[in-house]
Amino acid sequence: MKREADRLLAQIGRADSMIVAVKAGARAEGFVLGLETAGALRAGDAERLYIIFETALEDRLKALAS
């Protein structure tokens, strides 16, 4: 699970366009939703992961915009 989360974060960080970044962010969000739905994560842990992915996506989008 951690390896996949790290892979998704790396995809967001490597995105070379806003579209690619948003797609990577959507995959990351779907990953967390799937884990939460399957009961593999507690609500607080899922929320922390959502925030980590969202922050990474926002940072990447800002970097791509400048």
N, C-alpha and C positions, 0 to 999 in steps of 0.2 A: 504494500500500500504506500509506504514512504517513497519507495523507488519510483512508483508511478507519479506521485505528487511532485517529486523532484523533476521528473521528465517533463511534466506539464508546465512547471515553472520555467524550465529551460526553454521550452518552445515559445512561451510568451516573451522571454528575454531575447530570443534570437529572431523574433518576427521582423521581417524587413519591410513591412507595409502595415498600414492601419488595419486593412482587411484581414491580413494574416494574423495580426495580434488579436483582433476581436474574435476570430474563429478559434484561436488557441484558448482564449478566455472562456468561450462558450463550452469548449471541450472540458476545461478544468471545472467549470460550474456543474456540468453534467456528471463528471466523475464524483464530485462531492455529493450531489443529489442522489446518485446511485448508491453510494456508501451509506448515506443517511437513511434512505428508503429500505435498504437491506438490513438495517440495524447494526451495521459494522462500526458506526460512529455515534457517540452521544451527541445530543443537540449542541452543547457548548463546543465540542471539538469540531463539529461541522461548521459552526459559525466562525470559529477561528480560521479554518481552512478557507472558507468563503472570503474572509477579510484579506488573508495572505494573497490569494489569487487576484482579488479585485485591486489591491494595492499594486501588485506587480503589473497588472494590465494598465492601470492608470499611469504608472511611471513610464511604461513602454510607449504608450500613446503620446505622452508629453514629449518624450525623447524623439519620437518620429515626427512630431509636429514642428519641432524646432530645427 
